[in-house]
């Protein structure tokens, strides 16, 4: 299991990219979770990611656990840090 705390540099609302976040997470076999404060959600769950996005936190801890965890973590990091979708 690996994790990375990310500070979002996005200029647009994270709500606009929720489908892309979930689709990207589903492309990997690893379990991917997002943690903000005391809340933890499955990145492959659109409802979970929507609930997390409503908290409007700048810092998100992304965790990945599985055979492709490094690639999964990197992909989510790129999405959350940039405005490129």
HURA-V980815 format. One record per backbone hydrogen bond with DSSP energy under -1.0 kcal/mol. NH is the residue of the N-H (numbers start at 1). CO is the residue of the C=O. E is the energy in kcal/mol with one decimal. If there is no record, write none. Layout:
NH:CO:E / NH:CO:E
This chain:
2:64:-2.7 / 4:62:-2.2 / 6:60:-3.7 / 8:58:-2.6 / 16:13:-1.5 / 17:14:-1.5 / 21:17:-2.5 / 22:18:-2.5 / 23:19:-2.6 / 24:20:-2.3 / 25:21:-2.2 / 26:22:-2.4 / 28:25:-1.6 / 31:65:-2.6 / 33:63:-2.5 / 34:41:-2.4 / 35:61:-2.4 / 36:39:-2.4 / 39:36:-2.7 / 41:34:-2.6 / 43:32:-2.9 / 45:42:-1.7 / 49:45:-2.5 / 50:46:-2.2 / 51:47:-2.1 / 52:48:-2.0 / 53:49:-2.4 / 54:50:-1.2 / 55:52:-1.6 / 56:53:-1.2 / 60:6:-2.7 / 61:35:-2.8 / 62:4:-2.9 / 63:33:-2.9 / 64:2:-2.8 / 65:31:-2.3 / 69:66:-1.3 / 72:68:-2.4 / 73:69:-2.6 / 74:70:-2.1 / 75:71:-2.4 / 76:72:-2.1 / 77:73:-2.2 / 78:74:-2.2 / 79:75:-1.8 / 80:76:-2.5 / 81:77:-1.9 / 82:78:-1.5
